[in-house]
Amino acid sequence: MPARACVSATVTVPSDKHAVGKTLLHDVALKARRDPGCLRFVVYENKEKEGHFSINEEWENDTFLQDHLKLDHVVTVFSEIEKIGGKIDNTWCRAIV
């Protein structure tokens, strides 16, 4: 059985764009949770730093994750985050337990 694929992402946007970033990430999370193979997609808001978010994703396998990354709602959110001066740093992982 292929290993589950995981992503731990840090998203930063300018503090004055916090609300916009929050809305973008909220909307993409709701859509991503319906994507095939999605086991978990959670967005966290940093309580101490405006404009800082974390995302934890878990996918049945890497194929589902790679397919997810090509979907319009994902491509769009990456673009929109960039347009408001934000950045997404992904750490690609696999579950070991």
Secondary structure as UniProt FT lines:
FT   STRAND          5..12
FT   HELIX           15..17
FT   HELIX           18..32
FT   TURN            33..34
FT   TURN            36..37
FT   STRAND          38..45
FT   TURN            50..51
FT   STRAND          52..59
FT   HELIX           62..69
FT   HELIX           72..83
FT   TURN            84..85
FT   STRAND          87..94
//
